[in-house]
Amino acid sequence: MQRYIPLVLILGLLIGFRLLGSAFPEYLPNFQPLTAIFFCGCLLATGWKGYAMPLAVWLVTYPFATGPVGDWGIFLTAGICLSLMYVLGLGFRRFSTMWVWLGSALAAVLFHTLTCTLAWAIDPMYAKTGLGLWQSLWLGPDIAGALPSWVFLRNMCAANLIFTGIILMANCRMPSLGSAPSVSKQPVLS
């Protein structure tokens, strides 16, 4: 039973911050560790549990963050991109903690790039040109009061780095700048 305590604490903390970020989006827009949860899922548990836990967190908290599923295209796009972040995490789990941290930042950048590129391709508000793609990736929609896209990317990267650190510490591997042993030796939940 004691081996489940770190998992419960991490998931509780991550759900809490997801709900808190969703409640105050004007102060910390997109300060959501979703990509970190999926990226580090394989560090939390082995096999299917490493994917099922982040998926459950996302599905449970989705209505609080965005309201009921209204646009199934956005929901499915996010789900597919988050699943890709889990696959990316599988590739990084054998590396030192520093590389896992950098991989977590890469996951945020990749998720942002994929979702903004899909928004550019589908949403008629963006011109189907290089400048329209740049607007989607960096500037955001040309709507009064809308924040630039880079703010969302910055906050997602910050959330990923913080929450990946929490997951790494719970996995008994304190991140360091030097060579570190592999983080995949013993997941929190086997």
N, C-alpha and C positions, 0 to 999 in steps of 0.2 A: 504493500500500500504506500510505503514511503517514497517509492520511486515515481509515483504519480504526482507528488506534491509540486515539483518544479513545472511539470506540464500544466497542471491546473493553474498555478500562479501566472505562468507566461500567457496562457490563453485568456485568463481573466483580465490581465493587464492589457493585452492587445485588443480584446473586445471593448474594454473600458475606454481606451484611447480612440478607438474607431468611433464609438458612440459620442465621445466628447468632441472629437473633430467634426463629426456630423452635426452636432448641436450648435457649434460655433464656427461655421464655415467662413464667415466674414473675417475672423481673426487669424485662422490657420487653414486656408483653403487647401484641400488635398493633403493635409498632414495625416495621412492614412498609411499604415504599414502593410497594406495588403500584399504588395509585391514581395516584401520581406517575409511575410507569413508563408507565402507559397514557395519562395526561393529557399527558405530554411526549413521547409516541412520535412525534408529528408534527414535533417539534423535532430528533429524532435522525435521521430519514430521511424521504424523500418517498414519496408513494404508498403502496402496499400494505406496503412494508417498515416504515413507521412504526407499523403495527398488528401486523404479523407478529412483530416483535422482542419487544414486551412480552408478546404472547400466548405465544411460545415460552418466555420467562423464567418466566411464571406456570405453564405446563404442566409444565416441567421441575422447578420447585421445589415444586409443589403437594404431591406425596407426602411431601416432607421436612417440610412445615409442618403437614400435617393427617393424614398416613397415607394409605393407599390410598383411592381414591374409594369411600366407603361409601354416602354419601347423595347420590345424583345430583341431587336437588332443590337442595341447598345448592351443589353444584358448578356447576350450570347458572345458578342465581341469581347467584352470584358472577361467573361469566363474562359474563352479560348486563350486570350493573352495571359491571363493569370496562370492557366495550366502550362503554358509555355515557360513561365517563370519557374515553375516547379521542375520542369525538365532541365532548365538551365542550372538550377540548384543541384540537381543530381550530378551534373558535370563538375561542379565546384566542390563537392563534399569531401573529396580526397585531398584537397589542398590545405595549406596552413590557414590559420584564422585570418591573417592579413589578407590573403587572396579571397577568402570567403566574404570579408567585409567589402573589398573592392568589387567582387561579383555582385553583391547586393546593390551597390550603387549602379553597376551596369544594368541590373535587372530593372531599376527605376527608369533609367534612360531608355532602355529597350521598350519597356511597357509604354512610356510616354510617346516614343517615336511610332510604335505600331498603332496605338489608338488615335493619335493625331493624324497620322497618314490615312487611316481608314476614314476618319471624319472628313478630311480634305477630299477624299475620293468620292464620298457619298453625299456630303452636305452641300446644297446649292449655294450657301453663303460664301463659300471659298471658290475663288477662280481656279480653274484647272490648269494652272501654270506653276512655274517654279516659285513665283512670288506668292501665289495662293497657298502653296505648300509651306513656305516660310511663315506665312501668317498663321497657319494652323499650328505649326510646331513651336513658334516662338512668340508671336504677337497676340494670338488669340482672335476671337471674333471682333469685328468692328461694330461693337454695340456699346452705347454709352454706359459707363460704369463697370464694364467687363474687365476683369483682370487679365494681364498678359499670360500666355501659356507658360512662360518660363517660371512664373511664380509657383504654379502647380508642380512643375518639375523640381524646382528647388525644394519645396516642402516635402515632396515624395522622397527625394534623395535623403534629406535630413531624417525623415521618419524611418526610412530603410536602415540607415547607418545606426541609429539609436536602437531600434528594435532587433537588428541583427546582433548588436553587441549584447543585448539582454539574452537573446537565445544562445549565443556562444557562451556567455557566463553560466547560464543554466545547464549547459552541456559540459560544464567543468573545464572549459578551455578559455582562459582569459586572453583576449586578443593582445598581441605584442607586435612590435615592429621587426623583431628578429625572426629567425627561422623557428617555426613552431611545429609541433607534431600535427598529424592529420586530425581534423575535427570529427572524422567519421568513425572513430574507434568504438564509441559507445553512445548511441543515441539516448536521449532522455527516457524514452519509452521504447522498450524492445518488444 
